Amino acid sequence: MVAAPSLEEPFDRAVILILEHDESGTLGVVLNQPTTLDVASVLPAWRDHLTGTPHLFHGGPVALDSPLGLAAVEPTVREPDEPEGFRRVIGALGIIDLDTPAETLAPHLQALRIYAGYAGWAPGQLDDELERGSWAVVSPGDPIVDAFLADPEVLWETVLHRAGGTLAWWLHCPADPSLN
């Protein structure tokens, strides 16, 4: 899901991976907001297992004091044999329990990022925001590439280019469309 150009902080140009959506609401994580905080200052045992820079990412405005681990398991790991502490979300992508010892879970992971907080919506809230045009739902492409390998600084633009059509127009919109 991508934020409309008019959305402001904390969702300015955000790309969100939806992790759960049901009758109790929606939970997602902002993929493209790295911080400058080293993960070692919060979760030192996980630092050496991170993909890319060892920085904590800002996952959204909810529960900023609760870290969330987003990981991809190795392709050889199949659903019935998932490692303890891993919960699959889509394909090889899932959430890990950061209380699980790193040395137990890390050998099964091909990618890992840790987020402070998450994005959350009450029942019906996200539907209302989608109706107002605050967000666009896009095909995830390859969620592992978007979550771990794509440059977070240009992920919003990359996803909009990939979506094409009228969403690609968002690339040229000012933050305040009334100024256009």
Sine and cosine of phi, psi and omega as CSV:
sin_phi,cos_phi,sin_psi,cos_psi,sin_omega,cos_omega
0.00,0.00,0.67,-0.75,0.00,-1.00
-0.87,-0.50,0.58,-0.82,0.01,-1.00
-0.98,0.20,0.63,-0.78,0.11,-0.99
-0.91,0.42,0.45,-0.89,-0.02,-1.00
-0.85,0.52,-0.40,0.92,-0.05,-1.00
-0.99,0.15,-0.22,0.98,0.02,-1.00
-0.93,0.36,0.64,-0.77,0.00,-1.00
-0.97,-0.26,-0.06,-1.00,0.04,-1.00
-0.79,0.62,0.64,-0.77,0.15,0.99
-1.00,-0.02,0.17,0.99,-0.08,-1.00
-0.92,-0.38,0.33,0.94,0.02,-1.00
-0.85,0.53,0.91,-0.42,0.03,-1.00
0.82,0.58,0.60,0.80,-0.03,-1.00
-0.99,0.16,0.56,-0.83,0.18,-0.98
-0.90,-0.44,0.85,-0.52,-0.09,-1.00
-0.89,-0.45,0.75,-0.66,0.14,-0.99
-1.00,-0.05,0.87,-0.49,0.03,-1.00
-0.98,0.21,0.83,-0.56,-0.02,-1.00
-0.99,-0.14,-0.56,0.83,0.02,-1.00
-0.55,-0.84,0.64,-0.77,0.09,-1.00
-0.51,-0.86,0.92,-0.39,0.02,-1.00
-0.46,-0.89,-0.21,-0.98,-0.06,-1.00
-0.90,0.43,-0.30,0.95,0.01,-1.00
-1.00,-0.02,-0.07,1.00,0.04,-1.00
0.74,-0.67,-0.29,-0.96,-0.08,-1.00
-0.73,-0.68,0.65,-0.76,0.04,-1.00
-0.78,-0.63,0.73,-0.68,0.03,-1.00
-0.57,-0.82,0.03,-1.00,0.02,-1.00
-0.70,-0.71,0.72,-0.69,0.05,-1.00
-0.96,0.26,0.85,-0.52,-0.09,-1.00
-1.00,0.08,-0.33,0.94,-0.23,-0.97
-0.86,-0.51,0.60,0.80,0.05,-1.00
-0.78,-0.63,0.97,0.23,0.06,-1.00
-0.94,0.35,0.49,-0.87,0.11,-0.99
-0.96,-0.26,-0.03,-1.00,0.08,-1.00
-0.98,-0.17,0.02,1.00,-0.03,-1.00
-0.98,0.20,0.81,-0.58,0.03,-1.00
-0.96,0.29,0.72,-0.69,0.01,-1.00
-0.85,0.52,-0.47,0.88,-0.01,-1.00
-0.85,0.52,-0.45,0.89,0.00,-1.00
-0.97,0.24,-0.25,0.97,-0.03,-1.00
-0.90,-0.43,-0.75,0.66,-0.05,-1.00
-0.70,-0.71,0.96,0.26,-0.11,-0.99
-0.86,0.52,-0.52,0.85,-0.04,-1.00
-0.91,0.42,-0.39,0.92,-0.05,-1.00
-1.00,-0.10,-0.21,0.98,-0.13,-0.99
-0.81,0.59,-0.73,0.68,-0.08,-1.00
-0.96,0.29,-0.07,1.00,-0.04,-1.00
-0.96,-0.28,0.03,1.00,-0.06,-1.00
-0.97,0.24,0.45,-0.89,0.09,-1.00
-1.00,-0.06,0.75,-0.67,0.00,-1.00
0.97,0.23,-0.53,-0.85,-0.03,-1.00
-0.92,0.40,0.47,-0.88,-0.03,-1.00
-0.99,0.10,0.58,0.81,-0.04,-1.00
-1.00,-0.09,0.51,-0.86,0.14,-0.99
-0.96,0.27,0.60,-0.80,0.06,-1.00
-0.96,-0.27,0.50,-0.87,0.07,-1.00
-1.00,0.06,0.93,-0.36,-0.08,-1.00
-1.00,0.04,-0.23,0.97,-0.02,-1.00
0.50,-0.87,0.09,-1.00,-0.13,-0.99
-0.99,0.12,-0.05,1.00,-0.06,-1.00
-0.99,-0.15,0.71,-0.70,0.09,-1.00
0.81,0.59,0.82,0.57,-0.03,-1.00
-0.87,0.49,-0.35,0.94,0.02,-1.00
-1.00,-0.01,0.11,0.99,0.01,-1.00
-0.91,-0.42,0.95,-0.30,0.01,-1.00
-0.95,0.31,0.52,-0.85,0.01,-1.00
-0.79,-0.62,0.78,-0.63,0.02,-1.00
-0.98,-0.19,0.85,-0.52,0.07,-1.00
-0.96,-0.28,0.81,-0.58,-0.11,-0.99
-0.64,-0.77,0.35,-0.94,0.15,-0.99
-0.87,-0.49,0.75,-0.66,0.04,-1.00
-1.00,0.09,0.37,-0.93,0.06,-1.00
-0.85,0.53,0.54,-0.84,-0.03,-1.00
-0.85,0.53,-0.42,0.91,-0.01,-1.00
-0.97,0.25,-0.24,0.97,-0.02,-1.00
-0.99,0.12,0.88,-0.47,-0.01,-1.00
-0.97,-0.24,0.36,-0.93,-0.13,-0.99
-0.76,0.64,-0.75,0.66,-0.05,-1.00
-0.93,0.38,-0.33,0.94,-0.05,-1.00
-0.95,-0.32,0.46,0.89,-0.02,-1.00
-0.90,0.45,0.58,-0.82,-0.01,-1.00
-0.93,0.37,0.47,-0.88,0.06,-1.00
-0.86,0.51,0.71,-0.71,0.02,-1.00
1.00,-0.06,0.05,1.00,0.01,-1.00
-0.89,-0.46,0.74,-0.67,0.08,-1.00
-0.81,-0.59,0.90,-0.43,-0.07,-1.00
-0.92,0.38,0.65,-0.76,0.04,-1.00
-0.92,-0.40,-0.82,0.58,0.01,-1.00
-0.49,-0.87,0.79,-0.61,-0.03,-1.00
0.83,0.56,-0.78,-0.63,0.00,-1.00
-1.00,0.04,0.00,1.00,-0.09,-1.00
-1.00,0.01,0.66,-0.75,0.02,-1.00
-0.30,-0.95,-0.04,-1.00,0.02,-1.00
-0.97,-0.25,0.63,-0.77,0.06,-1.00
-0.93,-0.38,0.47,-0.89,0.09,-1.00
-1.00,0.09,0.94,-0.34,-0.07,-1.00
-0.95,0.31,-0.09,1.00,0.11,-0.99
-0.99,0.10,-0.23,0.97,0.09,-1.00
-0.94,0.35,0.69,-0.72,0.01,-1.00
-0.84,0.55,0.74,-0.67,-0.04,-1.00
-0.83,0.56,-0.65,0.76,-0.04,-1.00
-0.92,0.38,-0.33,0.95,0.05,-1.00
-0.99,0.15,-0.68,0.74,-0.12,-0.99
-1.00,-0.03,-0.61,0.79,-0.12,-0.99
-0.82,0.57,-0.61,0.79,-0.01,-1.00
-0.88,0.47,-0.30,0.95,-0.02,-1.00
-1.00,-0.09,-0.06,1.00,-0.11,-0.99
-0.98,-0.19,0.62,-0.79,0.12,-0.99
-0.97,-0.24,-0.29,0.96,0.02,-1.00
-0.40,-0.92,0.49,-0.87,-0.02,-1.00
-0.41,-0.91,0.70,-0.71,0.20,-0.98
-0.70,-0.71,0.50,-0.87,0.01,-1.00
-0.88,-0.48,0.72,-0.70,-0.08,-1.00
-0.88,-0.48,0.61,-0.79,0.15,-0.99
-1.00,-0.10,0.90,-0.43,0.02,-1.00
0.99,0.14,0.01,-1.00,0.01,-1.00
-0.46,-0.89,0.16,-0.99,0.07,-1.00
-0.98,-0.18,0.76,-0.65,-0.03,-1.00
-0.67,-0.74,0.55,-0.84,0.02,-1.00
-0.73,-0.68,0.66,-0.75,0.08,-1.00
-0.94,0.34,0.25,-0.97,0.03,-1.00
-0.80,0.59,0.77,-0.63,0.04,-1.00
0.99,0.13,-0.32,0.95,-0.06,-1.00
-0.90,0.44,-0.73,0.68,-0.01,-1.00
-0.91,0.40,-0.61,0.79,0.05,-1.00
-0.85,0.52,-0.67,0.74,0.04,-1.00
-0.89,0.45,-0.68,0.73,-0.01,-1.00
-0.92,0.38,-0.59,0.81,0.06,-1.00
-0.91,0.41,-0.66,0.75,0.03,-1.00
-0.88,0.48,-0.61,0.79,0.01,-1.00
-0.97,0.23,-0.16,0.99,0.00,-1.00
1.00,0.07,0.31,0.95,0.01,-1.00
-0.96,0.27,-0.39,0.92,-0.05,-1.00
-0.68,-0.74,0.38,-0.92,0.17,-0.99
-0.79,-0.61,0.70,-0.71,0.07,-1.00
-1.00,0.02,0.81,-0.59,-0.01,-1.00
-0.82,-0.57,0.39,-0.92,0.08,-1.00
-0.88,0.47,0.67,-0.74,-0.07,-1.00
-0.94,0.34,-0.07,1.00,-0.07,-1.00
0.85,0.52,-0.80,-0.61,0.13,-0.99
-0.96,-0.26,0.97,-0.26,-0.08,-1.00
-0.86,0.52,-0.47,0.88,0.01,-1.00
-0.94,0.33,-0.66,0.75,0.04,-1.00
-0.90,0.44,-0.74,0.67,-0.02,-1.00
-0.89,0.46,-0.65,0.76,-0.09,-1.00
-0.98,0.21,-0.49,0.87,-0.15,-0.99
-0.79,-0.61,-0.51,0.86,-0.16,-0.99
-0.96,-0.26,-0.47,0.88,0.01,-1.00
-0.94,0.34,0.49,-0.87,0.04,-1.00
-0.94,0.33,0.90,-0.43,-0.05,-1.00
-0.86,0.51,-0.46,0.89,-0.03,-1.00
-0.92,0.39,-0.41,0.91,-0.02,-1.00
-0.83,-0.56,0.26,0.97,-0.05,-1.00
-0.89,0.45,-0.66,0.76,0.01,-1.00
-0.84,0.55,-0.75,0.66,0.01,-1.00
-0.89,0.45,-0.67,0.75,-0.01,-1.00
-0.87,0.49,-0.71,0.70,-0.01,-1.00
-0.91,0.41,-0.65,0.76,0.02,-1.00
-0.91,0.40,-0.65,0.76,0.08,-1.00
-0.86,0.52,-0.71,0.70,-0.03,-1.00
-0.90,0.43,-0.62,0.79,-0.01,-1.00
-0.93,0.38,-0.60,0.80,0.03,-1.00
0.91,0.41,-0.33,-0.94,0.02,-1.00
0.83,0.55,-0.55,-0.84,-0.04,-1.00
-0.94,0.35,-0.37,0.93,0.05,-1.00
-0.91,0.41,-0.52,0.85,0.04,-1.00
-0.90,0.44,-0.38,0.92,0.06,-1.00
-0.90,0.44,-0.49,0.87,0.00,-1.00
-0.84,0.55,-0.43,0.91,0.01,-1.00
-0.88,0.47,-0.42,0.91,-0.07,-1.00
-0.95,-0.30,0.09,1.00,0.00,-1.00
-1.00,0.10,0.66,-0.75,0.14,-0.99
-0.96,0.30,0.33,-0.95,0.03,-1.00
-0.84,0.54,-0.57,0.82,0.06,-1.00
-0.94,-0.33,0.99,-0.17,-0.06,-1.00
-0.86,0.52,-0.34,0.94,0.02,-1.00
-0.94,0.35,-0.26,0.96,0.03,-1.00
-1.00,0.06,-0.09,1.00,-0.05,-1.00
-0.97,0.25,0.00,0.00,0.00,0.00
